[in-house]
């Protein structure tokens, strides 16, 4: 839009100069008895033939001043033609051509990107490859080889669609305030919106998806590299938003055994993380290790001040926001330390001596950004719960943002439950594995079922504690209070048995997937 405004100013300035020169030309030529340019019509005709380089020769200036002005018109002729051709081509490219393409794609999916970024280019390319007939559009004069570009805004593009429900607008800018503004302005347009933002309204609109790239990276990491030992020693080196997300997701997802003793040692500035999660001491032992339960140790000083933590770690995660810092630490680890565990590094490119994760190509996929499988599973979980409760529970679109995230977290843990039941390292849910895991749960002993219940209660409790909830005798959602936020052993047998539900869901997943 700014580019178009600049071109308009240039055109207006050119017209102003042209009008002044035209008046001066008539004035100086009219003073000569031999002049042929003495009226507005003759002056317009002369300038038109001059500027278009036709030059019939029927009209020409005879005064010295007139010839100077004529020379100026001649010099302007090539520039004017270039400007006219450029404006025409730009209009065709930015407005007419995109509109023509979109009109031909009526009834097909439209993917509209509000901003052009490197991440948007990657996602747009994957969408175009996945759905050949879809229209991929970069709005507001964005430019990408992955789709067509237009000077139209996302709202203007949506208005062109015969069926707005076929349109998905992506707001992927680093400026989250701008993303939220665009998403808000599109809420009544009928299109779907995928918004990069950590802000969540209390009730998220039906067709609006919000995501954080840091959370996507953390989820991808723990699903690709799950914790398979109940006493694993994990060292996180680096701080920032990626590190916070990886630690938070790890504490929520890595719940696989009531007797587990996972140790998380973190090196970096996690002061903000600790302030946001004041109930960490209810999840794990802080700066110490006990006989049971997880431990979280905050390293004082630089990471290399704890050589024993480096050399004893089962895995080292380099998770700084700066890939340069991660690469520098990797170089020092390989050169100066006897590292026995695996090294995982958040980097866009492969690196010798480490398993890398979190590249743009890995993260910015339709599956992750649009929460496809995760959302489907979460919606299914809620539907099953509604059926079990006689249809009295609210539907997915009626849930608060927090309850949706709670269901998403529960769906995210399904693969962990399969691993727990089958003792495997599967990374993908399918009908057969869901049915097998369900049968394993049904045929388990009472002692095993109690263990499974305790695992689910701990997972559920950690999610609530990490999201600011606390224990109270009476539930109060507005104040984030819940009577079940307490150790499993303190629950009644009836409350303990409620956690069977999350494991029994595997039966329905097997049936529905098979169908």
GUMIVEX-956730 format. One line per field, with one value per residue (C-alpha): residue number from 1; chain; y, x, z. Coordinates in pm, 1 decimal. Each point is the difference from the previous one (the first is absolute). Layout:
! GUMIVEX-956730
seq <- NUM_...
mol <- A_...
north <- Y_...
east <- X_...
up <- Z_...
! end
This chain:
! GUMIVEX-956730
seq <- 1_2_3_4_5_6_7_8_9_10_11_12_13_14_15_16_17_18_19_20_21_22_23_24_25_26_27_28_29_30_31_32_33_34_35_36_37_38_39_40_41_42_43_44_45_46_47_48_49_50_51_52_53_54_55_56_57_58_59_60_61_62_63_64_65_66_67_68_69_70_71_72_73_74_75_76_77_78_79_80_81_82_83_84_85_86_87_88_89_90_91_92_93_94_95_96_97_98_99_100_101_102_103_104_105_106_107_108_109_110_111_112_113_114_115_116_117_118_119_120_121_122_123_124_125_126_127_128_129_130_131_132_133_134_135_136_137_138_139_140_141_142_143_144_145_146_147_148_149_150_151_152_153_154_155_156_157_158_159_160_161_162_163_164_165_166_167_168_169_170_171_172_173_174_175_176_177_178_179_180_181_182_183_184_185_186_187_188_189_190_191_192_193_194_195_196_197_198_199_200_201_202_203_204_205_206_207_208_209_210_211_212_213_214_215_216_217_218_219_220_221_222_223_224_225_226_227_228_229_230_231_232_233_234_235_236_237_238_239_240_241_242_243_244_245_246_247_248_249_250_251_252_253_254_255_256_257_258_259_260_261_262_263_264_265_266_267_268_269_270_271_272_273_274_275_276_277_278_279_280_281_282_283_284_285_286_287_288_289_290_291_292_293_294_295_296_297_298_299_300_301_302_303_304_305_306_307_308_309_310_311_312_313_314_315_316_317_318_319_320_321_322_323_324_325_326_327_328_329_330_331_332_333_334_335_336_337_338_339_340_341_342_343_344_345_346_347_348_349_350_351_352_353_354_355_356_357_358_359_360_361_362_363_364_365_366_367_368_369_370_371_372_373_374_375_376_377_378_379_380_381_382_383_384_385_386_387_388_389_390_391_392_393_394_395_396_397_398_399_400_401_402_403_404_405_406_407_408_409_410_411_412_413_414_415_416_417_418_419_420_421_422_423_424_425_426_427_428_429_430_431_432_433_434_435_436_437_438_439_440_441_442_443_444_445_446_447_448_449_450_451_452_453_454_455_456_457_458_459_460_461_462_463_464_465_466_467_468_469_470_471_472_473_474_475_476_477_478_479_480_481_482_483_484_485_486_487_488_489_490_491_492_493_494_495_496_497_498_499_500_501_502_503_504_505_506_507_508_509_510_511_512_513_514_515
mol <- A_A_A_A_A_A_A_A_A_A_A_A_A_A_A_A_A_A_A_A_A_A_A_A_A_A_A_A_A_A_A_A_A_A_A_A_A_A_A_A_A_A_A_A_A_A_A_A_A_A_A_A_A_A_A_A_A_A_A_A_A_A_A_A_A_A_A_A_A_A_A_A_A_A_A_A_A_A_A_A_A_A_A_A_A_A_A_A_A_A_A_A_A_A_A_A_A_A_A_A_A_A_A_A_A_A_A_A_A_A_A_A_A_A_A_A_A_A_A_A_A_A_A_A_A_A_A_A_A_A_A_A_A_A_A_A_A_A_A_A_A_A_A_A_A_A_A_A_A_A_A_A_A_A_A_A_A_A_A_A_A_A_A_A_A_A_A_A_A_A_A_A_A_A_A_A_A_A_A_A_A_A_A_A_A_A_A_A_A_A_A_A_A_A_A_A_A_A_A_A_A_A_A_A_A_A_A_A_A_A_A_A_A_A_A_A_A_A_A_A_A_A_A_A_A_A_A_A_A_A_A_A_A_A_A_A_A_A_A_A_A_A_A_A_A_A_A_A_A_A_A_A_A_A_A_A_A_A_A_A_A_A_A_A_A_A_A_A_A_A_A_A_A_A_A_A_A_A_A_A_A_A_A_A_A_A_A_A_A_A_A_A_A_A_A_A_A_A_A_A_A_A_A_A_A_A_A_A_A_A_A_A_A_A_A_A_A_A_A_A_A_A_A_A_A_A_A_A_A_A_A_A_A_A_A_A_A_A_A_A_A_A_A_A_A_A_A_A_A_A_A_A_A_A_A_A_A_A_A_A_A_A_A_A_A_A_A_A_A_A_A_A_A_A_A_A_A_A_A_A_A_A_A_A_A_A_A_A_A_A_A_A_A_A_A_A_A_A_A_A_A_A_A_A_A_A_A_A_A_A_A_A_A_A_A_A_A_A_A_A_A_A_A_A_A_A_A_A_A_A_A_A_A_A_A_A_A_A_A_A_A_A_A_A_A_A_A_A_A_A_A_A_A_A_A_A_A_A_A_A_A_A_A_A_A_A_A_A_A_A_A_A_A_A_A_A_A_A_A_A_A_A_A_A_A_A_A_A_A_A_A_A_A_A_A_A_A_A_A_A_A_A_A_A_A_A_A_A_A_A_A_A_A_A_A
north <- 0.0_239.8_-77.0_82.5_324.7_99.5_-63.0_211.5_291.2_-26.4_9.4_302.0_187.3_-74.9_127.8_319.4_65.5_-74.8_252.6_275.4_-60.4_-0.9_342.3_145.6_-141.8_163.4_332.2_23.4_-129.1_230.7_301.3_-95.1_76.9_-315.9_-230.8_-300.5_-88.7_268.7_-184.1_-269.5_-249.3_58.8_-19.1_-327.4_-148.4_104.2_-141.5_-321.6_-63.2_93.0_-211.2_-302.6_52.7_19.6_357.7_78.9_338.4_190.7_193.6_115.6_278.3_300.2_196.5_-80.5_-56.1_-215.6_-216.9_-49.7_-115.8_-224.0_-153.7_-69.8_-180.1_-205.8_-100.9_-90.8_-218.5_-316.6_30.8_54.3_-302.9_-210.8_122.2_-69.7_-345.5_-74.2_114.6_-197.8_-313.0_44.6_36.2_-309.5_-195.0_122.2_27.1_-132.4_-318.2_-110.6_72.1_-204.7_-291.2_14.4_13.7_-313.2_-165.5_61.6_-309.0_-99.9_66.1_341.0_45.2_368.0_121.5_343.3_47.5_-146.1_-157.9_-285.6_-218.5_99.6_-94.2_-347.7_-59.8_137.3_-229.8_-304.5_97.5_53.8_-337.4_-172.8_148.0_68.0_163.2_242.2_371.6_124.9_379.7_249.1_313.8_362.6_-15.6_-298.0_-183.3_-371.0_-272.1_-224.3_188.6_304.3_348.4_279.4_347.8_-91.5_-43.4_-334.2_146.6_108.2_-345.8_-171.1_218.8_-139.5_-355.6_-140.3_-228.1_166.4_-326.8_-125.8_274.5_-29.3_311.7_-42.4_277.1_-103.1_324.9_38.2_290.0_-184.7_316.6_40.9_-368.6_40.4_312.9_-174.1_-305.5_214.5_195.8_-326.2_-161.1_81.8_-74.2_-373.6_-108.6_-204.5_177.5_-148.9_252.3_-6.1_129.5_-105.4_204.9_-195.7_158.7_-165.7_-145.6_-65.6_40.2_-324.7_45.8_155.4_-189.7_152.9_-142.5_77.1_-112.7_-59.2_-241.4_-170.7_-51.4_-141.7_-240.7_-115.5_-55.0_-215.3_-212.0_-61.4_-61.3_-142.9_-82.4_-378.2_-38.3_75.5_136.8_196.6_292.5_290.9_310.3_311.9_257.1_338.5_222.5_194.3_-75.7_-329.9_-121.9_97.7_-181.7_-314.9_-14.2_67.3_-260.2_-250.4_37.6_-45.6_-286.3_-209.2_-173.2_-373.4_-167.4_84.4_-98.7_203.8_211.7_221.8_272.3_325.3_218.1_337.1_243.2_356.0_274.3_-170.5_268.6_99.9_-367.1_-41.2_312.5_-124.1_-343.8_53.1_-354.1_-175.7_-140.4_-196.2_-164.8_-86.7_46.8_333.7_8.8_-337.5_-368.0_-224.2_-373.4_36.6_260.7_223.5_263.1_342.7_149.4_361.0_33.0_302.8_150.3_-103.3_-344.9_-104.9_61.0_-337.8_-250.3_-293.0_89.0_10.5_-332.3_-186.7_118.8_-257.9_278.1_358.8_240.4_315.6_221.7_364.3_239.5_68.7_-278.4_151.9_-50.3_-360.2_-68.3_160.7_-215.0_-311.9_77.3_34.1_-317.6_-208.1_148.0_21.6_-251.5_-374.9_3.5_-342.2_95.4_119.1_364.7_159.3_347.9_245.7_92.1_43.7_-195.2_-343.5_4.4_-276.5_-141.7_103.7_-86.4_326.6_108.5_305.5_107.1_221.2_-285.8_-233.1_241.6_190.0_-282.8_-7.6_-289.2_188.6_356.8_-94.3_-256.4_-247.9_-336.7_152.0_204.6_-292.2_-218.3_270.6_59.2_-374.0_-21.5_267.9_-169.5_-328.9_175.4_162.2_-336.0_-155.5_285.6_-25.6_299.8_248.8_110.2_297.5_-58.4_87.4_343.2_85.2_-82.3_267.4_43.0_-164.4_-306.1_-35.4_8.1_-256.3_-233.2_66.7_-92.1_-318.4_-91.8_76.0_-260.4_-282.6_-114.6_-9.2_-220.9_-240.5_-17.9_-61.0_-278.8_-177.2_72.8_130.9_320.9_47.6_354.2_-24.8_-88.9_-244.4_-219.8_-320.7_144.1_176.2_-324.0_-195.3_258.5_3.1_-379.6_18.1_246.4_-201.4_-318.5_165.1_-85.6_221.7_110.6_93.3_190.5_194.1_93.0_115.4_208.1_164.9_83.5_172.1_187.0_127.3_111.5_176.8_165.6_120.6_160.1_193.4_102.1_123.6_206.7_176.5_-220.9_-82.2_-232.3_102.2_-200.0_156.6_37.6_353.7_28.7_378.9_-14.7_-312.8_-213.8_-376.5_-257.3_-280.8_181.0_-211.3_-322.1_-311.3_-185.6_265.6_-47.6_-213.3_-332.9_146.5_296.0_-230.5_-220.0_300.8_-11.0_-333.5_207.2_144.6_-351.8_-150.1_265.6_-204.5_-242.8_270.2_127.3_-348.6_-33.3_341.3_-30.0_-343.5_132.3
east <- 0.0_285.1_157.1_-326.2_-34.2_353.4_-77.2_-314.6_201.0_243.4_-284.4_-162.4_331.4_56.7_-345.3_63.5_328.4_-169.0_-279.8_247.7_212.3_-313.3_-109.1_349.4_23.1_-326.7_104.1_342.9_-118.6_-304.3_236.5_143.9_-193.9_143.3_-113.4_-223.9_-48.0_-233.1_-286.3_-53.3_-112.8_305.5_234.6_-159.5_30.7_366.1_93.1_-190.9_184.4_330.3_-38.4_-110.6_296.6_-232.8_90.3_-213.4_172.8_-325.5_56.5_332.5_132.6_165.3_124.6_319.2_-192.8_-252.1_277.1_149.6_-338.8_-35.6_339.3_-119.4_-307.1_224.0_222.5_-305.5_-142.0_203.4_-37.2_-372.4_-41.9_203.4_-211.6_-326.8_116.1_124.7_-321.8_-207.9_210.3_-8.2_-376.1_-37.6_235.2_-127.2_-373.4_-141.6_207.6_-52.0_-372.7_-18.5_182.1_-220.6_-317.7_113.8_65.2_-349.5_-109.6_361.2_193.9_166.5_302.4_67.0_318.1_-28.9_378.0_288.9_261.6_246.2_-233.6_-299.3_190.4_72.5_-357.7_-146.6_222.1_-113.6_-366.9_39.0_170.2_-259.5_-302.8_80.7_-336.6_10.9_74.5_296.3_0.4_236.3_-192.8_107.4_260.6_178.9_224.9_69.9_67.4_-236.6_-313.6_-141.6_49.0_-252.9_-30.3_-342.2_-39.9_-111.1_-346.5_-32.7_102.7_-253.4_-276.4_75.3_-74.2_-342.2_37.6_217.5_11.4_240.8_249.0_272.6_195.6_343.4_131.7_361.4_185.9_248.5_-221.8_-260.6_-202.7_-44.1_-93.6_-266.1_-133.6_-37.8_-161.1_-244.6_-103.2_-75.2_-218.8_-329.3_122.1_-77.5_357.8_235.0_296.0_330.1_170.8_352.8_-54.3_47.6_-302.9_-324.4_-340.3_-220.3_-221.8_176.4_-216.6_-98.0_216.8_301.7_319.4_273.1_345.3_346.1_304.4_181.5_-267.4_-3.9_374.3_-28.8_-279.3_189.4_312.8_-153.8_-196.1_308.8_227.6_-223.5_132.1_28.9_179.3_-172.8_320.5_134.8_233.7_-78.7_216.5_-139.5_260.5_-128.0_-291.9_-271.7_-344.6_94.5_169.1_-298.9_-239.5_214.9_24.7_-371.8_-108.7_247.3_-141.2_-355.4_58.6_271.5_-226.8_37.2_52.5_-98.8_351.3_183.3_295.8_73.0_252.1_-15.7_308.8_-38.8_284.2_-96.9_-231.9_-326.3_-107.9_-301.2_-99.9_8.3_-209.8_-264.5_-12.0_-1.3_-133.1_307.9_78.0_-328.6_113.0_359.8_276.6_172.5_381.9_18.2_-65.1_-229.0_-69.4_-306.6_-125.8_155.7_261.5_60.1_341.9_71.9_369.2_166.5_260.9_112.0_-86.8_366.3_29.1_-175.4_223.1_-148.5_-351.4_131.5_180.4_-272.5_-296.6_-190.6_-91.8_106.9_-242.9_148.4_-305.9_104.8_-200.3_329.2_110.7_348.6_15.5_-116.6_266.4_268.8_-98.0_-6.3_352.6_123.9_-180.2_160.1_344.1_38.4_-238.7_-45.4_-370.1_-161.5_-360.5_-164.9_19.1_-311.7_33.5_-262.9_148.8_-124.3_284.8_147.4_305.2_253.8_-19.0_-359.9_-356.2_-152.1_-362.4_-217.6_85.0_-245.6_-71.1_-87.8_-213.5_-193.3_-211.0_-378.3_-19.5_165.8_-112.0_-364.0_1.9_-163.0_36.1_31.2_-318.6_-190.2_99.6_-86.6_-341.2_-59.7_93.1_-255.0_-266.1_56.3_-27.6_-326.3_-143.6_100.5_-164.4_-325.5_69.8_-18.2_363.3_81.4_109.7_346.3_-100.0_-155.1_311.3_218.7_352.0_143.2_-225.2_92.8_367.5_-65.3_-155.0_288.4_247.9_-194.6_0.8_371.8_61.9_-185.3_316.1_176.9_-276.9_46.6_373.0_-68.5_-250.0_195.4_353.3_98.9_126.1_-279.1_-34.2_-326.0_-354.1_-186.8_-310.9_186.7_229.7_-289.7_-198.4_302.7_76.5_-363.9_-4.7_321.0_-160.0_-321.7_194.8_239.9_1.7_-152.1_348.9_85.9_-325.2_73.6_339.7_-161.0_-251.9_277.0_187.5_-302.3_-79.5_357.2_-11.0_-333.0_119.2_325.8_-188.1_-220.4_284.5_210.2_-297.1_-48.3_-258.2_6.9_-166.5_-320.8_-279.7_-251.4_47.7_6.1_100.3_17.4_262.0_171.4_-78.5_-68.2_-49.7_182.8_333.6_161.0_205.6_-160.9_14.1_-221.3_-281.8_-303.6_-27.7_-277.9_215.9_292.4_-215.6_-99.8_343.6_-87.0_-194.6_307.6_136.5_-331.8_-23.0_250.2_-282.6_-201.7_304.5_56.4_-362.4_-27.8_336.0_-95.7_-329.2
up <- 0.0_77.2_-338.4_-180.1_197.1_-102.3_-366.8_29.2_140.4_-291.4_-252.1_169.3_8.8_-369.3_-91.3_197.0_-181.1_-333.1_67.2_92.1_-310.0_-215.9_127.5_-45.0_-354.5_-108.6_154.4_-166.9_-337.9_-18.6_7.2_-344.1_-323.5_-161.2_278.4_-70.6_366.6_128.0_168.5_258.6_-265.3_-221.2_300.2_118.0_-349.8_-29.0_342.0_-71.4_-329.1_166.1_312.2_-203.7_-239.5_-302.4_-101.0_-306.7_-47.5_-51.5_323.0_141.0_222.8_-166.4_299.2_191.0_322.3_-183.2_-146.1_347.6_130.1_-307.2_79.2_354.6_-139.5_-228.9_289.3_207.7_-276.2_67.5_376.9_-30.3_-222.1_240.2_292.3_-182.6_-104.5_354.5_164.0_-247.3_46.1_377.9_-0.5_-214.6_224.4_337.2_-67.4_-325.2_-29.4_363.2_-28.8_-319.3_162.7_309.6_-207.4_-184.7_338.0_138.4_192.5_68.6_321.8_20.4_225.1_61.4_171.2_158.4_6.6_-193.0_226.7_-40.3_207.8_-212.9_-316.3_136.7_116.6_-324.4_-204.4_197.6_-34.3_-375.5_-35.7_216.2_-179.9_-362.7_-73.6_292.9_-39.2_203.0_30.4_164.3_91.0_36.1_-277.9_148.6_-243.5_-5.7_-252.8_198.9_-110.6_-171.2_143.5_22.8_144.2_141.3_374.3_149.5_65.7_-364.0_-117.9_226.9_-143.1_-347.3_113.0_-82.8_304.4_270.5_195.6_-268.4_89.1_265.2_90.5_159.6_225.7_53.6_59.4_285.7_106.4_206.6_59.5_-376.4_-30.9_269.6_-167.2_-335.4_159.5_194.7_-310.9_-184.8_266.8_-169.6_-352.4_5.8_-74.1_217.2_158.7_113.8_226.1_137.5_350.8_359.9_100.5_32.7_52.7_259.3_-273.2_-326.6_-312.8_-170.6_-308.2_166.7_77.0_213.1_34.1_130.3_-202.6_329.3_119.5_-341.4_24.2_353.1_-94.1_-306.3_207.5_274.4_-248.0_-209.6_298.5_275.6_344.9_15.2_335.8_326.4_154.7_-295.6_62.2_-231.7_-33.9_-169.2_-107.7_-110.4_86.3_-174.4_-135.3_-163.7_317.7_215.9_-233.8_-12.5_379.0_51.4_-256.3_142.1_350.0_-134.8_-244.5_162.4_250.6_-54.4_338.3_360.0_106.9_-264.0_104.4_-297.2_74.2_-195.4_42.9_-169.7_-70.4_-86.2_115.7_99.2_246.3_-211.1_-33.2_377.6_53.7_-245.2_165.9_377.3_59.4_-143.7_344.5_-15.2_-323.1_76.4_253.6_-51.2_14.6_165.9_-55.0_205.9_0.1_-224.2_-238.5_-261.2_79.3_-150.7_62.4_-93.1_-74.5_157.1_-228.4_-351.9_-133.9_-7.4_374.8_45.5_-186.6_191.7_-124.1_-356.7_17.5_192.3_-208.6_-204.0_-239.9_-47.6_-166.7_-151.0_-8.8_-5.5_-217.2_-182.9_-232.7_0.6_377.3_-36.7_-260.8_217.0_301.7_-219.1_-116.6_360.8_111.5_-272.7_54.6_377.5_160.0_14.7_-83.5_41.8_-75.0_-317.5_-101.7_-146.5_-148.0_-119.6_-335.7_-354.8_-157.6_82.4_226.0_55.4_348.8_71.4_-93.0_-114.9_20.0_-47.6_-354.5_-189.0_-237.9_291.3_198.5_-264.0_-135.6_-46.3_246.0_286.7_-64.6_-58.6_285.8_-236.4_172.8_346.2_-41.9_-150.7_294.5_253.6_-157.6_-1.5_367.7_79.1_-213.5_179.9_333.5_-108.9_-105.1_330.6_190.5_-194.3_-222.9_286.3_-25.8_-227.7_-357.2_-124.8_-127.5_335.4_202.4_153.5_-136.5_311.5_-27.2_-365.2_91.8_270.5_-258.2_-238.8_274.7_73.2_-369.7_-14.3_272.0_-177.5_-174.9_336.5_136.7_-289.1_73.8_369.3_-64.4_-273.4_115.0_-342.7_-155.5_-256.0_-133.9_-194.9_100.5_-221.8_41.1_72.2_262.3_176.8_20.4_120.1_268.6_111.1_34.4_201.6_239.4_38.6_75.1_243.9_369.8_267.4_106.0_-359.3_-43.6_315.7_-144.6_-324.9_191.7_197.8_-319.6_-151.1_320.2_18.7_-365.0_50.9_321.3_-156.1_-286.3_240.5_230.5_-291.4_-115.6_330.9_175.6_371.9_248.0_177.2_160.5_-237.7_-372.1_-139.2_-364.6_5.9_277.3_-137.9_304.1_-7.7_280.0_-187.4_-18.4_269.1_17.8_-147.1_333.0_159.3_-251.9_70.6_-182.4_-214.6_-101.8_-69.8_-221.9_-212.3_-159.0_-167.2_-248.8_-172.1_-63.5_-107.6_-272.1_-200.5_-79.7_-171.1_-188.3_-133.0_-111.0_-160.3_-172.4_-130.7_-134.4
! end
